[in-house]
Amino acid sequence: MRQRLIAGRYRLLDLVGTGGMGRVWLARDEMLHRDVAVKEIRPPAWLTESERDGVRLRTLREARTAARLNHPNVVRIYDVVHDGDSPWIVMEYVRSRSVHQLLATDGPLSARRTARIGLAVLAALRAAHAAGVLHRDVKPHNVLVADDGRVVLTDFGLATFAGGDGAMTGPGMVLGSPQFVAPERARDGISDPRTDLWSLGATLYAAVEGRAPYARPSAMATLSALATEPPDPMRRAGVLRPVLTGLLQRDPWRRLTAI
């Protein structure tokens, strides 16, 4: 297949990931002669055209905001370009495996390793929240463990709910995995720093336990359990148990914070 050139500069080399909001490519920056990751924003086809336009516009706005972040635990954003009718986000390419991939190949992580990953992601979220940036999609797929051990959080600002202005979105329209969406977000569409922290707790729970705290056979069953049941019992968390319990509080006012 002929390698496509995006915006006259970024040559797509290999597809490295797909998700509900688009595809991620390994690409070559022909100007600076370096490898980059390029995300093609492709809203789901079942959204209306106005909703798809809203997703594209919000993604661009939030990518530009996230580009202000300069933190070792945050994937750096280099550029935002248009090619065809799609926006493309050009990011730092990190040779890594996601926590999701680690779980699939190696099984549950130790409590110690999970804690190290959690501290790195927490540092990334604190930096983002201080800059007024919400992640809104913290999950094992978006936490990368680099070959050199560096932990980075990627996919900032890629909304998991359709509609809204970035602070409040419509309830019930989940584009990402509901297993990692905070209860108040699933119920009311509300996002604030505490929703990111709940998602961090769910991600760390999955890392150490090998499954999400509300893993169910379907999205509807997951959302129902999220609204009415406590998290599934922890069996491997050990010293992380009180931290995970605090992060996974249903009431955001009782939840552990990053302060």
N, C-alpha and C positions, 0 to 999 in steps of 0.2 A: 504494500500500500504506500502511495506517495505521501511523504511527510508534509503535513499542512503547516503553513507559516501563518501565525496569528499577529495581526497588526503590523505586518512587515518586519517583525523582529524575533518572535518566539516560535521556534520550530518544535512541533509536537513529536516526541520520540516514542513514548509508550504510555498506555493507559494504566494507571496505578491504583485507581479507586473509583467507586461509584457510590452514589447516595441519592436520597430523595430530592435533593436540591441541585444535583449536577454531577459532573465527572471531574476527576483530578488526573492531570497528565504530568509526566516527566517531560520537560522541554529544555531546549537549548537556547539561551539568550545569544543571538547571533551578533549583537553589538558588543557585549561585555565578555563573551566566550565563557559562560558559566552555566551550570545546570540550575534550573529553577523548577518549582512546582506551579502549574497553571490550573486554576479551577474554572471550569466552564459552568456558568449558572444556567440551569435548565429547570424552571419551575414545572411541577407535575402537570401533565396534559389535562387532568380533570378540573383544574382551576379555570375560572372564567378568564377571558383576556384581560379584563381590568385587574383582576387579582394577580395574574401573572406579571403584568406591568408593575403593580405595586411591590411584588416580591423583588423584581429586578431593581427598582429604584431604591428600596430600603436596603438591599444588599450592597449597592454601590455606596450609599451614604454611610453605612456602618463599616464597610471595608476601609473607607477613607478615614473614619474615626479610629479604627483599630490600627491603622498605619502609624498613628502617633505613638503607639506603645513601643518602648525599647527596653526589653527585659529578656534575660537569658532563657526563661522558661516559656516564652511566647514566640511562636513562629512569626518571623518578620514578613511584613507585606511590602513588596517593592513597587507595585504598579497596579493600576486598574485601567483596562483598555476595552474598547468595543470592537468586535469583529462580527460582521453579519448583524443579526438582531440580538446577539447575546453579549452580556458583559463577561469579561474574563478577569480573574484576580490572579496576579502574579506574586508568588510567595517564595520564601526561602525553601530550598529542597533539603530535607533532613533524611539521611540514610538511617532508617529506623524500622521498628515494628510497633504497631499500635498495641495497647493493652488488650484489645479484642483479639489481635493475632497471637499475642503471647498466651492468652487463655486457651485459644483453640489448639495451639501446638504443645504448650508446656503444662497446661492445667492451672489450677489456682496458685496464686503467688503466696509467698510467706508473709506473715504479718509485718516483719521487718521491712521487706522490700516494698510492700504496699504502703507502709508509713512513709518511706522515702519518696515514693511517687506522689503520695498525697501532699506532702510538704511542698514539693515543687509546684504542683498544680495550684495549691493554695496561694503560693507566692505570686503565681501568674494572675490569679483572680484578684488578689489584693491590688496589684498594679493596675489591672484593667478597671476595677471598680473605682480606684482613686482617680482615674482619668475619665470616669463617666461612661465606661464601656461595659455592657452586659454581654456575656457569652451566649447564654440561652440554649446551648446544645452540648453541655459537658456530658460525655459518655465515653466508654472504653475505646470506641473507634477514633475519638478525637484527642486522645492522650498518647503521645508518641514517646517511645524509649529508644534513643539513638544508639548507634553501634558503640559510641564512646561513653554511654551511660547517661548522657544528658536527657532530661525529661522536658518535653515541650507540649504546650497546649495549642491546638490548631483549630481552624474553622471558626474564628471569631465572627460574631454578627450574622451568622447564617441562620435566619429565623426558622423555628420549627412549627410556628403557627401562622396561618394566612391572615392577612388583613391587619388593621391597626396601624399605630404610628411608631412602633418600636418600644413603647413603654407598656402599652396594654394591647393585647390582641384578642381576637374572637375565640370564645371557648369552643372546645370540641373539635377543632380542625387541626389535628396533629399530623405534621409532616414527618417528624422524626420518630424515634422509638419511644413509646409511652412509658417504657420501663425506667426511663431516666428523667422523666418530667415531674417537677414538683407538684404536689396535690393542688395548690392554689392556682397553678398555671393551667393544669388540666381542667379545673373547675371553672375558673373565671378568666383565664387568659392573662393573668397578671404576672409581670416579670420585674424583679428587683434583685439586688445582690443576694438576698436570702434564697431565691429560687436557684441561683447558681450553686449555692452551698449545699442545698438538698441534692442536686444532681451530682455534686462532688461526692457526697456521702453514698449515693447509690452506685457510683462508679467504683469507689473503694470497696464497698460491700461486694460487688461483683468480682473485683480483683482477688480478694482474699477468700471468698466463699465459692467462687466458680459459677455463680448465677446471680442475676439481679434480685433485689429484695422483694420485688413483686412480679417474678417471672410466672406467666400464665400462658395457656395455649393460644390465646388470641389477644389482640389489642383491646377489645371490649372487656374481656375478663380481667385484663391487667388494670384498666381504668376503674373498673368496678371495685377491685380489691384495693386499689390506691385510695379510693374515696371512703372505704368502710372498714378496712382491716389494718392491723399492725404489720410491720415488715415481717417476712418469714424469719424464723429463729436462726440465730447465728451459731455455727458449729466450729468454725476455724478462726474466728476473728481474734481470740485471745485478748491481748492488751488493747486492741483497737475497739473492743466492744463498746466502752462508754463513749468514745468519739463518734462511732457510727450511729449509736443510739441518739446522741445529741444532734447530729447533722440530719437525721431522718425524722425528726419531730414533725408531725403533720401541721401543727400550729407554728407558723413562721415566727411568731413572737417568742416562742420557747426554744427555737432552734439555736444551735451554736453559731456564733458569728466569727468573722475573720479578725475581729479586733482583739 
